[in-house]
Amino acid sequence: MDVFLVGAAAVGFGLLGACGCVALATGWLLPWLRSRVVRPELWGYGAVSLAASLATGMSFKVAGHSMIVLNTLFVVTVALAVLGGLLQRRSLRRPEGG
């Protein structure tokens, strides 16, 4: 059962990373993002960073039992996730009014 969950998650992360790479290379976005995203390249960097973060987070189990390695992976995972979220947030259109 765990193999299927890990496989499904890996496919999802791969698709997110692929969408980010396409946005970086061509500026093309998924249809539901086009109305909100002003800077597709910045959104692409955020998507690739977030996909890398999630993939790094999945590697905890295979990293071994060394606390130094696990702590380093945790810090890298959190840093990539925060960076990806910030980049994607900065790529969006600002709300009107308010």
N, C-alpha and C positions, 0 to 999 in steps of 0.2 A: 504494500500500500504506500509506503514512504517513497518508493521509487517513482510511482506515478505522480505523486505530489511534487517531488523535486523536478521531474521531467516537465510537468506543466508549468512550474515556476520558471524553469530555465527557458522554455519556449516564450513565455511572457516577457522575460527580461531581454531575450534576444530580439523580439519584435520591437520593444521599446528602444533598444539600441539601434536597430535598423531604421526606425522612423527618425531617430535623431541624426543618423548619418545621412539619410536622404534630405532632411531639412538643412543640414550643413552644406551638402554638395549642390543642391538644386534650389533650395528655398521653398520646396513644396511641403505642404502640411496636410494633415488629415482634414477632411471637409468640416468636421465639427470644431476644429481649432482655428480655421481661417478668419472667422469674424472677430476673434479675441486677440490673436497674436499679431503684434506689430513687427517684431524682429524675429523672423524664423531661424536665423543662424544662432542667435542667443538661446532660443528655445531648444535647438538641436544640441548645443553644448550641454544644456541642463539635462536633456533626456539621456545623453550618453553618460554623463556623470552619475545620474540616478541609476541607470542600468548597471553601471560598474559597481556602484555601492551595493545594490541588491545581490549581485553575483558574488561580491566579496563577502557579504554577510552569510551567504550559503556555504562558504568554505570553512566555517568555524569547525565543523565536525571532522574534516579531514586535515585540519591544521596541526593536530597532535594535542598534547596535554601540557605544553610549555606555557606558563602564564605570560611570559614576555611576548610570545607570538600571538596568543589570544588577545592580550590587551592591545597590541599594535594593530591587529586586524579590526578590533572593535573601534579604535580611534579612527582608523582609515575609513571604515564603513560609515561612521557617523559624519565625518568631515565631508566625504563625497556626497552623502545624502543631503546635508545642509547646503552644500555648494550647488548641487543640482536643483534643489528647490528654490534657492535664491535666484539662480539664473533663469529658471522658467518663470518665476514671478516677475522679474524685471522685463521679460519679453512681452508681457501682456499689455493690452490697452488700459489706460487709466479710466476708472468709472467717471461718467459725467455728473456734474453737480456735487453737492455735499462738500 
